[in-house]
Amino acid sequence: MAFTAKDVQALREKTNVGMMDCKKALVEADGDMDKAIDILREKGLATAAKKSSRIAAEGVIGLYSDGSASALVELNCETDFVGNGAEFKALANQIAKTVVESKPADVDALLAATISDGSISVNDAIQELFLKVRENLKLRRFVLVEGTAVSYIHGGGSVGVLVSFDTNAADNAEFVAMGKNIAMQVAAMSPAYLDEASVPADVVEKERVINLAQMNEDPKMAKIIEGKIKKFYTEVCLLDQTFVRSDLFDGSVSGYVAQVAKEIGADIKVTGFVRLAKGEGIEKRVDDFAAEVAGMVK
């Protein structure tokens, strides 16, 4: 039995499943709409679609690096129980490896890519795991950093960091240890910018206006305001921040980098960083347990 694009659209509207999966189901069902719906239900796709609106703010940050490129991915689920599972974490890391190997342009391209060390797409691999855990799973975002980068994963995958460098000492153990310490700094202090030059002019001006207003716009306070701007840099710029491992170095992050570079006789420049935290920016559902109980006894 033949079917048309309108049939595919109709099946999608009935099941809320993706167009390609609907088309495959209709092909398998020889155009029979009811049979196609049963096929989608048997594969769990219709169930997955129903659960896709549920909030997935838990999960893990996956990591992979091959020395020439590194990737972080955020794979979300609904509960910590699933997010802490070995299979879930392994899938996140496998997807990160796919990013390094395939270098996709965006999340859609990554979902369509063949997963590393496998024969199915990333999307299908996620679907297979869904059929086991029965939670809404979502590949939210990824970052790819090419060149020399040092990574750090905090809290079993709650935060992932990559710090990129321009250096002639990439294989030096002391350099790697230093890079790890800086990545830990990023995880702990969450800087917004690399250095003062990276801070947009409008952000600096806004900070200056706020400080001026706090001082009743007294021009005589200009030097104090500039001092406050300098302090602002030490809070939001990685290289200006006070290095948290004071047991290793007492001073700024840039000073720590310079000291290690001198000690090992190498050129080391921090060129950037990226920090991903699971569920960052996702509005989580807040359950009022007391109100729920009260409602049950009315």
N, C-alpha and C positions, 0 to 999 in steps of 0.2 A: 504493500500500500504506500503510495507516494505521499509526501508531506511538503508543505511550503514554509517559507520564513514566518508567515503568520501563525502557523501551527507551533513553531518553536517559541515565538513570543507568547502565545497563549499558554503553553506549558510552563514557561517561566513565570507568568503572572499567577498561575495556579499553585506553583511550588516554591517560588522565590529562589530557585536554583539558577546558577549561571547559564548563559546562553549556550556555551560549548557543551556543557554537561547535558542540557536539555536536548540539544541536537543529537548527541551520542545515544541518548536514551530512545529517541524517536527512531533512529536508525536501527537500533537493536530490537525495537518493538515493531518494526516494519510500518511505522506511521500510526500505530494504534495508541491514541492518547491515554486511555485508561491503563494500558499495559505499561506505557512509558512512565506514568506516575508510580506504578508499582515497582518498576525497576529502580527509580530514583529512591524510593523508600527503602528498598532492599539494600541498596548501597549506602544508605544512611545520609544521603545528600539532602533529602528533604528535611530530615531531622536537624542536620547541621544548619540549614537555612533558617529554621525556626529559632535556633539558639543563637544565631548571629547577632541579634539585637541585644543580647545579654552582655553586661559590662565585663570586659576582660582587661583588668588592670594589674593582675599579678603576672608572674612569668619569670623570665630570665634574660640576661644579656649574654649572647653567645659570642665566642671569639675564635678567630683562626689567623695564623700568620705563617708565611712560608719564607720569611727573611727579606723578600723583595716587596711584599705587599701584606697588609693586615686589614682585617675587617671585624666590625662589631655588628651584631643584629639584635633587635629586640623582638622576642617571640612572647606573645601574651596568652594568658589563660585566665580562668575565673578564680581559681583557688591556689593557695600556697601548696596544698597537698600535691596537686598536679605539677605545679611549677618547680617543686623540689625533687620531682621524680627523675631518676637517672635517664630514662628514655627521652623525656622532654628536653633535658639539658643536652643530651647527645644530639638530638635533632637540631637544636639551636646552633650548636657548634658545627654541625654538618652543613647547615645553611650558610653559616659564615664562611666556611671553606668554599662553598659554591660561589659566593660573592667574589672571593679572591680569584677563583679560576675563570668565572664567566664575565666578571666586571659589568654587571647589568646597569642599565641607565636609570631604572627606577624600580619600585617594589613590584609593579605589574610584570616587568621584564624578568625580575628575579623569580616570581611565582611561576612563570612559564618556562624557566630554565630547567634543564635536567639536573637533578640534585647530584652533588659530588659523590662518587663511589656508588652510584645507583643508576637505575634505568628509567625511573619515573620523574615527573616534574616535581619541583618544590611544593607546588600546590597540592599535588596528589599525595606527597609524603605527609603533609600536614593533615590532609583528609584521612589518611590511614591511621594516624595517631588519634584523631578525633573519634574514630570508630571504637577505639579502645577506652578513651577517657571520658567521652561524652560531655565535653565542655567546649564552650566557644573558644576557638583558637584563632589567633590573628598574628600574622607577620606584619608588624607595625612600621618598622624603619630599619635602615642599615647605613653604615658609613664604610667607605673604602679609603685607606691611606696607603699610597704607594711610596716606596723608598724606605729609609730606615725609621723604624718606629718601635717603641717599647710599650708593652701593655701591662695592664693590671686589672684583675677582676676582684671586686670586693663582695664580701658577704654571700659567697656561693652563687654570684650572678646578679645581685641586686643593682650593682653599678659596674660599668665597664669603662675603661679609659685607654686611649691611645695617645702617646706623645711622640711627635715626629721631630727628627733631628737632621741637621746637615753636619756630618762628621766623617773623619778619616779613621775612626776607632770603633766602628760598629761591632766588631767581634771581640773587643776588649771587655773582660769580665768586670772591671771597675766601672767602665762606661755603662754597661748593662745594669749594674747595681744602682748607679746614680739615676739612670732613666727610670728604673722601677720606683725609686724614692720620689721622683718628681711626679710620676703617675699617681702614686699614693697621695701626694699633696693635692693634685687635681681632684681626686675622689673625695678627699676630706674637706677641702676648702672651696670647691666649686667656683673657681674664678670665671669671670665672664669674658675676659680678654687675655691675650698673650702678653702685651706690653702697653706702655702709654701711647705709642704711635697707633695701636690698633683700636683705641677708644674713639668712636665717632665724635666729631666736633660738637654736634648738637647735644650729646650726652654730657660732655664736659660743661657746656654752657648752661644746661639745665641745672647741673650740680652747683655751678657758680651762682646762678640766680637764686636758688633755694638758700644757699648760705648767706647771700647778701640780704635776702628778706629777713632771715633770722637775726641779722645784725642791724635791722632798721635802716638798711641802705646807707650806712655811714661810710663814705669814701675812705676815711682814715683806716678802715678795717681791711683794706685791700691785701696787705701782707698776710693778715690772719686767714683771709679767704684762700689765698694761694697755698697757704700751709694746709688748709683743710682739703683742697683739691689734691695736694700731694698725698695726704692720708687716704683719700678716696682711691687713688691709684694703687696704694698698697693693699687695699681691700679687694679690688676687682681685677687686678692684673697679675697673672701668674708670676712673671719674672720679678715683680716688685713686692710680692707677698713675702712675709717673714717665713723662712723655711721651718716647717713644723718639727723636723728632726733636729732639734737644737743639740742633741747629743752628738750629732755628726758635724754640724756647722751652725755657728751662731751668726745669722745675718739673713740676707734676702736669698731667694731662689737663684737669681742671676749670679750672686756671689758664690753660691754653692757650685754652680756649673763651672764658673771660672776657676774655682779651686781645684776641682777634679780634673779639668782640662790641663791645668798647670802640672798637677801631680803625675799624670800619665803622658804628658808631652803631646797632647792631641788638640786638634781644632774641634770644638763642639759648639754648635749653635742650635738652640731650641727654635723650631720653625712653626710649631702649631700644636694644638691638642684638640681632642674631642672627648666629651664625657656623656655617656648615656646612662640614665637611671630608669629602671623598670617602672612603668606606670606613670612616668613623669608627664604632667599636664592632663592626665585622664581624670575626669570627674568620677570619683568612686561613689557607689551607693552607700548611704549611711542608714543603717537599720536602727530604729528606735525600739529596742527590745522591750522596754517597760511599757511603751504604748501598745506594742503588739500583744503583750500578755493581758493588758487592761481590756483591749478590744475583744479578746477571746472569752473573757468572763462576763461580758455584758449580756 
